[in-house]
Amino acid sequence: MNRPAYKLALLGRDATLWVLTLLLVIAIGTVFPQFATLVGLKSVLDDTSILILLALAQMPVILTRSIDLSVAANLALTGMCAALFNHAFPDAGITAVIILSITIGTLLGAFNGALVWLLEVPPIVATLGTLAIYRGMVFVVSGGAWITNNKMSADFLNFVRADLLGLTLLSWLAITGSLLAYFGLKYTEVGRGFFVAGSNPEAALYAGINVPRMRFIAFTISGAVAGLAGYLWVSRFAIAYTDVAQGFELQVIAACVIGGVSIAGGYGTVTGVVAGCLFLGVIKNALPLVGISPFWQMAISGFVIVAAVILNARRGQSVRRRILEEPST
Amino acid sequence: MDGQLDLHAGEVTALIGENGAGKSTLVKILTGIYQPDSGVIQLDGAPVRIHSPADAQKLGISVIHQESVVFDDISVAENIFITARPTRCGLVDWAAMRHRATRILAQLETNIDPARPMRELSVAQKHLVQIARALSHDSRIVIMDEPTAALSHNEAQDLLRIIWRLKADGRAVLFISHKFEEVFAIADRYVVYRDGTAVGTGMVPGTSVDQLITLMVGRTVDQVFPPRSGQVGPEVLKLEGLCRKAEFADINLAVCQGEILGIYGLVGAGRSEVTQALFGLTTPDKGRVILGGHSIRIRNADEAIRLKIAYVPEDRQRQGAILPLSIQDNVALASLKSLSNLGFRNRLQTRRAAQQWIDRLQIKASSSVQSLEELSGGNQQKVVLAKWLQTDPKVLILDEPTKGIDVGSKAAVYKIVRELVQRGVAVILISSELPEILGMADRIAVMRRGRLRACFHRADATAEALVRAATDA
């Protein structure tokens, strides 16, 4: 049975982005061959891995018609806590650090979720508040001090850089995360619940879905991943300070939007989000090569977001129901 | 409300009552959305508690609501199994879902592709998917709230056959409807509600439409349409060769002052699309609109309103009214300029106007500041009508104006339309209800698949002729 037209149209939304990214890589590769090599591309993946994880975690949040502006602040706070813990207990082992990070992140995310679920605070308001709170707390727990690599144990630093079959563990985490997200959203009841809750929150009640509770779960997941990302970031850049990942939440949301996740909720694909992240990652890594300043990067990202939203909106509306029947002769 | 209801396996029980009589409340209690303050629900003689929709589903109760409960971004198959996805080892089994969806849709004799996103379906198709959902639960009790409101005549007949099959399977069907022909065609038992209380129950063969109406309304109501009177004036609106890609073509219509032009057709025939183009919501690709002798171009609804054209849309929840707003705010929506002084709203004038309409259209509400969310569907529709009547239109387009409204309210609407027509307003009435269009319209145009198929004068129009033209049978 051949694929119906609309299935191809939906694939088209994601495919365009993949093709675009590929074209970009080829284009830059012709001018700077080192970019399009395996080493170069692996480096781009490594650099984009944290964005991929955070964007995938943001996806359920946006699916349920919410938004989590506090992810970067969460990341910074847990990263600082991880670094502090590691500094105080350098022999505790990497597992303990990871568990700590995820736990703290989960609690921070659950706090957001509780504000939205129990106190019915609109997500944008709640996470705008926690963005400031968590960011402020980084200063409080660290006393303003910076933790640099000479205060980090070898385990702490080596984990993300460890090589496994040619890719760093960090890259593998991103790949694993993508697979988990794909299967979770497609094959679990909770995963499907995100789509239902966002597609029609009023009707979701009749379908037995508790929308505020789904949002709580989404925020908790977002927080947990942000927690893990906190450790990953601090370890990868070998530094923890107050302004870690400042403003990164906008990159995360941009990646989702470029990747076709509908801000109105109910629609989004994992492949799209990953494509969005890679697209941004390629741009970020290519611009310095080409000699364009990082400030242009923001402008280009912004332009791409707007273009993506317009393109996605157009695609979604292209189906006009055929009523008129052509006259038969 | 003070409710009482007995449902028997293998029987269809019709739940009849005016809007606001308590039917929706009863349904919401049965499906776990509301909790009763007192009283008992028994299943097979044993008392049960229904605390949530999940409880209701577990007890084998499923419901098809009047307003669509569908998820546009999700496929048809998943919509069908939205509360109970087939699983294998705890994971969603998409293959099984598609397979079972195909089977159920085949049972409903429709060829909707289960993999399609719900968004692409027409209103009638979405409704069928909801029915498929009820079938998928293998429920013992199936509640249907105005199930044929959005269906064409043929689709409704198909549905009645499906209900017959449900009956034969030993299920109990609770059928809420205002269409007496259907009640008498399919129901075994009836229960009539008025003002929140069950006022009568019995076996359908032993009663008549008049008796049921009397019970519903508490007084005898003549189920006739107000008689035609008054002169038909000069032609006020003409559509010449109107075309719009993929929607309609070669539409030639004319309506005179003091005349009701009915447009009949199956759901999805393109009737609303034509009037939406007329009202400026969309732009036609070809053709002319001639208003009062002048060829005009209506680019948006604002221009249409200024030209004294009014459009009461089909979907009151989304296109007709703003539900969180009050009655008076809704009534004022299309007349804000005339109800304001120097840019500031004149609240006294607005309230007076709203109260006037509440009285004239017999809108059941506690006051003019009550939010539309709290009103029943029929009363919401009356507010939408009031909003447009407030603009004092010369041409009034009514798109399924009495869909899902009880007999008493319908009669009030017909009376108002007649009065308007007598005062010289030209009315375009889109309707899928044969008695309504035959009883009200002076001329009837029939559309099918985007084109005009026939035009009848009142005297020549019969139900058979209309249906034949609409289906090209």
Interface residues (C-beta under 8 A of the other chain):
Chain A: P4 Y6 K7 L10 K186 Y187 T188 E189 R192 F195 V196 G198 S199 N200 A203 A204 L205 Y206 A207 G208 S262 G266 Y267 V319 R320 R321 R322 I323 L324 E325 P327
Chain B: T31 I33 S52 P53 A54 Q57 H65 S68 V69 V70 F71 D72 D73 I74 E78 I82 T83 R85 T87 G90 L91 V92 W94 D113 A115 R116 P117 R119 E120 S122 K245 A246 E247 F248 A249 G268 A269 G270 E273 R448 R449 G450 R451
